[in-house]
Amino acid sequence: MNNQDIQNQADEPLQLWNNAANDYIQNQMSEYNFHTSVIDQLIGDVKNKEILDAGCGDGQYAKKLAEMGAIVIGIDGSTEMIHRACRNHPHPYITYKVMDLTKPLTLINGSSDIIIAQMVLMDLPEIETCISEFSRILRPDGWLIFSITHPCFFSSDWVMDETGARTYKKVTDYLSVKSESLFFWGKTIHYHRPLSYYFQYLEKNGFSVHSLHEPIPDMKGGEQDPDIMHHFRIPSFMVIKAGMLRG
Ligand SMILES: C[S@@+](CC[C@H](N)C(=O)[O-])C[C@H]1O[C@@H](n2cnc3c(N)ncnc32)[C@H](O)[C@@H]1O
């Protein structure tokens, strides 16, 4: 293997996630995790439900589901994430496995009542394989619930006013399918696809969108934190609940 091969291997998306795992787990910022409460509401009563947590990371959400009585399979393509999940969030109702969502999954047809993929699809170099696999694995009356960074706005820059406050976003190249490097937790790759791209593959694989959500932070305390107020004007995340087309 020459130096270029070694560099290419180090830049493989899943190797980047192995490298990022520690920082990702340490730095999960609760102020950016408000999309999770929408998933909590959509998922409903999970007791005795069989749930696939696709791209489960270190298993924090898988454990929460298991504690509510679900039987969970947590899969992630990063060996490091699954290692952390087994160590940090074990539970008798959870099985963790390393599986790459861009490849066919070794899971049985119609074996899941619910599939969740929280903040995962925009991290995959292609989504065709996993959406097709999700339709195979989901029971006919099951639900696919996934969150992504908001395709309309995530990849565009904020325009600041003279005080440095975020005023609006300049959307320039929305319709292209493209990738960019992110450096939130070391380097990872973000794959931008327009919203219609997601809908096209959902429909192609027999899914019908039941609801679409653009989460905003919970302001229970009534506080007006200037650092989060922009989330009330331009959504950062999107959550979709889809089921199999019936009839
Ligand atoms: C932003 S993290 C989200 C993790 C977790 N769902 C959560 O909400 O904290 C993205 C996850 O997708 C996983 N991932 C990236 N590419 C993947 C692939 N090809 N197959 C499976 N998992 C992948 C990463 O390892 C990482 O755990």
Ligand as a Chemical Component Dictionary entry (heavy atoms), coordinates in Angstrom:
data_LIG
# 
_chem_comp.id                   LIG 
_chem_comp.type                 NON-POLYMER 
_chem_comp.pdbx_formal_charge   0 
_chem_comp.three_letter_code    LIG 
# 
loop_
_chem_comp_atom.comp_id 
_chem_comp_atom.atom_id 
_chem_comp_atom.alt_atom_id 
_chem_comp_atom.type_symbol 
_chem_comp_atom.charge 
_chem_comp_atom.model_Cartn_x 
_chem_comp_atom.model_Cartn_y 
_chem_comp_atom.model_Cartn_z 
_chem_comp_atom.pdbx_ordinal 
LIG C1  C1  C 0  -24.546 12.067 13.278 1  
LIG S1  S1  S 1  -24.236 10.409 13.810 2  
LIG C2  C2  C 0  -25.818 9.940  14.504 3  
LIG C3  C3  C 0  -25.698 8.838  15.513 4  
LIG C4  C4  C 0  -26.973 8.538  16.300 5  
LIG N1  N1  N 0  -28.062 8.111  15.442 6  
LIG C5  C5  C 0  -27.373 9.739  17.103 7  
LIG O1  O1  O 0  -28.460 10.303 16.867 8  
LIG O2  O2  O -1 -26.595 10.166 17.966 9  
LIG C6  C6  C 0  -24.201 9.507  12.295 10 
LIG C7  C7  C 0  -23.988 8.013  12.488 11 
LIG O3  O3  O 0  -24.073 7.366  11.217 12 
LIG C8  C8  C 0  -23.104 6.349  11.186 13 
LIG N2  N2  N 0  -22.795 6.025  9.797  14 
LIG C9  C9  C 0  -22.159 6.794  8.889  15 
LIG N3  N3  N 0  -22.047 6.134  7.729  16 
LIG C10 C10 C 0  -22.626 4.917  7.910  17 
LIG C11 C11 C 0  -22.814 3.778  7.085  18 
LIG N4  N4  N 0  -22.365 3.748  5.823  19 
LIG N5  N5  N 0  -23.449 2.707  7.591  20 
LIG C12 C12 C 0  -23.906 2.722  8.872  21 
LIG N6  N6  N 0  -23.743 3.757  9.706  22 
LIG C13 C13 C 0  -23.113 4.847  9.230  23 
LIG C14 C14 C 0  -21.927 6.964  11.917 24 
LIG O4  O4  O 0  -20.989 6.001  12.339 25 
LIG C15 C15 C 0  -22.624 7.662  13.063 26 
LIG O5  O5  O 0  -22.773 6.817  14.174 27 
# 
loop_
_chem_comp_bond.comp_id 
_chem_comp_bond.atom_id_1 
_chem_comp_bond.atom_id_2 
_chem_comp_bond.value_order 
_chem_comp_bond.pdbx_ordinal 
LIG C1  S1  SING 1  
LIG S1  C2  SING 2  
LIG S1  C6  SING 3  
LIG C2  C3  SING 4  
LIG C3  C4  SING 5  
LIG C4  N1  SING 6  
LIG C4  C5  SING 7  
LIG C5  O1  DOUB 8  
LIG C5  O2  SING 9  
LIG C6  C7  SING 10 
LIG C7  O3  SING 11 
LIG C7  C15 SING 12 
LIG O3  C8  SING 13 
LIG C8  N2  SING 14 
LIG C8  C14 SING 15 
LIG N2  C9  SING 16 
LIG N2  C13 SING 17 
LIG C9  N3  DOUB 18 
LIG N3  C10 SING 19 
LIG C10 C11 SING 20 
LIG C10 C13 DOUB 21 
LIG C11 N4  SING 22 
LIG C11 N5  DOUB 23 
LIG N5  C12 SING 24 
LIG C12 N6  DOUB 25 
LIG N6  C13 SING 26 
LIG C14 O4  SING 27 
LIG C14 C15 SING 28 
LIG C15 O5  SING 29 
# 
